[in-house]
Amino acid sequence: MSSVNLSAFGGVGWQFFDNNGAPLAGGLIYTYAAGTTTPQETYTTSAGTVAHSNPIVLNSAGRVPGGQIWLLFANYKFVLQTSAAVLIATYDNITSGSTQGIINFTGDGTTVSFSLGSAINENNTNVYINGVYQQKNTYLMSGSSIVFSEAPPNTSSIEVSST
């Protein structure tokens, strides 16, 4: 399961249009890591378990199938095109749409490093294992991962909250 936030770009029920104001039937939304052409997944629901196709193909009304785009805690680049692959616009450095995120993991008793999807400032985190706050000296942020000094217990609930 991924931790996701509703997209500020095409979040819920958005309708996209061509440059003449007609619904963008069959339009294409490509999703990339910000500033790159590296594909980055988006998701169909808040569960973050089913990825959209990339590109997302808009329906006949110019809407996202299922009506929602959910993002990882990362920055994105969106490229909007017609069904004939004619560029309409590029939107870069679009955030996940939230200033706070909660990412959940389950400990297995041996794993010490967990991927957060993107780098998070350690000073802006609160970490809980089975509801108990963890002192900052029990973990560190390394790139886009949190690394614990000791593996959280098997089946433990790990919550990383960032602002």
C-alpha positions as CSV (number, residue, x, y, z in Angstrom):
1,M,0.0,0.0,0.0
2,S,1.2,3.5,-0.8
3,S,0.5,6.6,1.1
4,V,-1.2,9.1,-1.2
5,N,-2.8,12.6,-1.4
6,L,-5.4,13.9,-3.7
7,S,-3.9,15.7,-6.7
8,A,-4.1,19.5,-7.0
9,F,-4.0,18.7,-10.8
10,G,-7.2,16.9,-11.8
11,G,-8.1,15.7,-8.3
12,V,-11.8,14.8,-8.2
13,G,-14.2,15.2,-11.1
14,W,-12.1,17.6,-13.1
15,Q,-12.9,18.1,-16.7
16,F,-10.2,18.8,-19.3
17,F,-10.7,20.8,-22.5
18,D,-8.9,21.4,-25.7
19,N,-7.7,24.8,-26.8
20,N,-11.1,25.5,-28.4
21,G,-13.0,24.8,-25.2
22,A,-14.3,21.4,-26.2
23,P,-14.1,18.5,-23.8
24,L,-10.8,16.7,-24.3
25,A,-12.3,13.3,-25.3
26,G,-9.6,10.7,-25.3
27,G,-7.0,13.2,-24.1
28,L,-3.8,12.0,-22.5
29,I,-2.2,12.9,-19.2
30,Y,1.3,11.8,-18.8
31,T,2.7,11.8,-15.2
32,Y,6.4,12.2,-14.5
33,A,8.7,12.9,-11.6
34,A,9.1,16.7,-11.5
35,G,11.6,18.1,-13.9
36,T,12.1,14.8,-15.7
37,T,10.7,12.4,-18.2
38,T,10.8,9.6,-15.7
39,P,7.3,8.1,-15.4
40,Q,5.8,8.5,-11.9
41,E,2.7,6.6,-10.8
42,T,-0.6,8.1,-9.8
43,Y,-3.4,6.1,-8.2
44,T,-7.1,5.7,-8.7
45,T,-8.2,5.9,-5.0
46,S,-7.0,7.0,-1.6
47,A,-6.0,3.4,-0.9
48,G,-3.0,3.9,-3.2
49,T,-3.2,0.3,-4.3
50,V,-4.3,0.6,-8.0
51,A,-2.2,2.7,-10.3
52,H,-3.6,4.6,-13.2
53,S,-2.3,3.8,-16.7
54,N,0.5,6.2,-17.9
55,P,-0.7,8.1,-19.8
56,I,-4.1,8.4,-18.2
57,V,-6.6,8.3,-21.1
58,L,-9.6,10.7,-20.5
59,N,-13.1,9.5,-21.2
60,S,-15.5,11.0,-23.8
61,A,-16.4,13.9,-21.5
62,G,-12.7,14.8,-20.9
63,R,-12.7,13.4,-17.4
64,V,-10.3,10.9,-15.6
65,P,-11.8,7.4,-15.6
66,G,-13.0,6.8,-12.0
67,G,-12.9,10.6,-11.4
68,Q,-9.8,10.8,-9.2
69,I,-6.0,11.2,-9.3
70,W,-4.1,10.4,-6.2
71,L,-0.4,11.2,-5.8
72,L,2.6,9.9,-3.8
73,F,4.2,12.4,-1.4
74,A,6.4,13.8,-4.2
75,N,6.6,16.5,-6.9
76,Y,5.1,15.7,-10.3
77,K,5.2,16.9,-13.9
78,F,2.0,16.5,-15.8
79,V,1.9,16.7,-19.6
80,L,-1.6,17.2,-21.1
81,Q,-2.1,16.2,-24.8
82,T,-4.9,15.6,-27.2
83,S,-5.8,12.1,-28.3
84,A,-3.6,12.7,-31.3
85,A,-0.6,13.5,-29.0
86,V,-0.7,17.2,-29.7
87,L,0.7,19.1,-26.6
88,I,-1.8,21.3,-24.8
89,A,0.2,22.1,-21.7
90,T,3.0,21.0,-19.3
91,Y,2.7,21.6,-15.6
92,D,5.8,21.0,-13.6
93,N,6.6,20.9,-9.8
94,I,3.1,20.0,-8.8
95,T,3.1,18.8,-5.2
96,S,0.9,16.1,-3.8
97,G,-1.5,18.7,-2.6
98,S,-0.8,18.4,1.1
99,T,1.4,20.1,3.6
100,Q,1.1,17.2,5.9
101,G,1.3,13.5,5.2
102,I,1.0,10.3,7.1
103,I,2.8,7.2,5.9
104,N,2.1,3.8,7.5
105,F,4.3,0.7,7.6
106,T,4.2,-2.6,9.4
107,G,7.4,-3.9,11.1
108,D,8.7,-7.4,10.5
109,G,11.3,-7.5,13.3
110,T,14.2,-7.4,10.9
111,T,13.7,-4.4,8.5
112,V,15.3,-1.1,9.6
113,S,14.9,1.0,6.4
114,F,11.5,2.0,5.0
115,S,11.0,3.9,1.7
116,L,8.9,7.1,2.1
117,G,8.6,7.8,-1.6
118,S,10.4,11.2,-1.4
119,A,12.8,12.9,0.9
120,I,11.3,14.4,4.1
121,N,13.1,16.8,6.5
122,E,13.7,14.9,9.8
123,N,12.9,18.1,11.7
124,N,9.4,18.0,10.3
125,T,8.6,14.4,11.3
126,N,6.9,12.6,14.2
127,V,7.3,8.9,14.3
128,Y,5.2,6.4,16.3
129,I,5.5,2.7,16.8
130,N,2.4,1.1,18.1
131,G,1.2,4.6,19.1
132,V,4.3,5.4,21.1
133,Y,6.3,8.5,20.0
134,Q,9.9,7.7,18.9
135,Q,12.7,10.1,19.9
136,K,14.6,11.6,17.0
137,N,17.8,9.8,18.1
138,T,16.1,6.4,17.3
139,Y,15.9,7.0,13.6
140,L,17.3,9.1,10.8
141,M,16.2,10.3,7.3
142,S,18.5,9.0,4.6
143,G,17.5,10.2,1.1
144,S,13.9,9.1,0.7
145,S,14.0,6.5,3.5
146,I,13.6,6.4,7.2
147,V,16.2,4.2,8.9
148,F,15.7,3.0,12.5
149,S,18.6,2.2,14.8
150,E,16.7,-1.0,15.7
151,A,14.2,-2.9,13.6
152,P,10.6,-2.2,14.8
153,P,9.0,-5.4,16.2
154,N,7.2,-7.9,14.1
155,T,3.6,-6.8,13.2
156,S,4.2,-3.4,14.8
157,S,2.3,-0.4,13.4
158,I,4.7,2.3,12.2
159,E,3.4,5.8,11.5
160,V,5.5,8.6,10.0
161,S,3.9,12.0,10.1
162,S,5.4,14.9,8.3
163,T,4.5,18.6,7.9
